[in-house]
Amino acid sequence: MSQAPSQLTLAIAQHPAIHCSSFESYSQLQQQRVSDAVSQGAELLCFAEYGALELTGQWPKATFQQQIQQLQLQVDPFCRLFQQLAVAHKISIVAPGIVVETDLGMLHRSYVFSEKGLCDFQDKIHSTRLEKSLNLSNSLNLKIFEHNGIKFAVVICYDSEFPTQSRALQQAGAELILVPSCTDSVAGFERVRMSCRARALENQLPVAQAVINNQNFPATSFNQLIDQSLGHAGVYAWPDIGLPDDGVLASGKALLDNHTDSNWLVKTINLKKISSVRRHGQVAVAQDWDFLFITPEQ
């Protein structure tokens, strides 16, 4: 069996929400975005939570529930689109988050497509108060995905705020966690960003956050979940010898502050180096977790 590569180039989304008036315009937009990432050397792409709701621009005056009903008719072509893009470019893609109707109710789902055309998905585990008010349900299944021998997991936005979920994935072999997010306030963005950094420290692995960023663009007004989205992409490790003093491997903030036309934060991470720091660095947080489960004396 061939050895997994020591380096991996990520493309982490930080694009605005674009009003797409047809599936054809949406398809063209995604082809452009993917081609942009690939031209920068990316091999694993992560889009944001609720990114597929750009499709609801076809029904701007409909209620959220009506939009989701209409969206169900486009789930299959949506999957075919990203499957074809992954195969054509020989990459893996965590597709824009989409709401799907299932036996469990309406779920937020991140589909994952491999360069071989394989399709899988991770559903959101925890629902926020807003999502509950919109009758979105949650799932209980966690999965590990693979790109070229590298194991990774997808932890969707609010799920990143629960340590045991990421811990379970790390224990199951994940070497990288991708966090598609969508936040409509600075507080919401900072909360998820803080959670990503905490999960990186606790599990001593890279955690990358994807966002929808509308701050530098005209306000959208076609879907309540993505209209006011903000934030910047980031790739995080933990502060240690051989890693950045602040643990930040890459941040998309400077690109956005400089009004750079960049839909992506592209970063090559050295997984071999990160593994070495995990084994030989100043702390062994990932392996010392068991202490947390000591029962306090009464």
HELIX and SHEET records of a PDB file:
HELIX    1   1 PHE A   23  SER A   39  1                                  17    
HELIX    2   2 GLY A   51  GLN A   58  5                                   8    
HELIX    3   3 PHE A   64  LEU A   71  1                                   8    
HELIX    4   4 GLN A   72  GLN A   74  5                                   3    
HELIX    5   5 VAL A   75  HIS A   89  1                                  15    
HELIX    6   6 ARG A  129  SER A  133  1                                   5    
HELIX    7   7 CYS A  157  GLU A  161  5                                   5    
HELIX    8   8 PRO A  163  GLN A  171  1                                   9    
HELIX    9   9 VAL A  186  ASN A  203  1                                  18    
HELIX   10  10 LYS A  253  ASP A  257  1                                   5    
HELIX   11  11 LEU A  271  HIS A  280  1                                  10    
HELIX   12  12 TRP A  289  PHE A  293  5                                   5    
SHEET    1   A 6 ILE A  98  THR A 102  0                                        
SHEET    2   A 6 GLY A 105  PHE A 113 -1                                        
SHEET    3   A 6 SER A  92  VAL A  94 -1                                        
SHEET    4   A 6 LEU A  44  CYS A  46  1                                        
SHEET    5   A 6 GLN A   7  ALA A  13  1                                        
SHEET    6   A 6 TRP A 264  ASN A 270 -1                                        
SHEET    1   B 3 ILE A  98  THR A 102  0                                        
SHEET    2   B 3 GLY A 105  PHE A 113 -1                                        
SHEET    3   B 3 CYS A 119  ASP A 123 -1                                        
SHEET    1   C 6 PHE A 145  HIS A 147  0                                        
SHEET    2   C 6 ILE A 150  VAL A 154 -1                                        
SHEET    3   C 6 LEU A 176  PRO A 180  1                                        
SHEET    4   C 6 VAL A 207  ALA A 210  1                                        
SHEET    5   C 6 GLY A 234  TYR A 236 -1                                        
SHEET    6   C 6 VAL A 248  SER A 251 -1                                        
END                                                                             
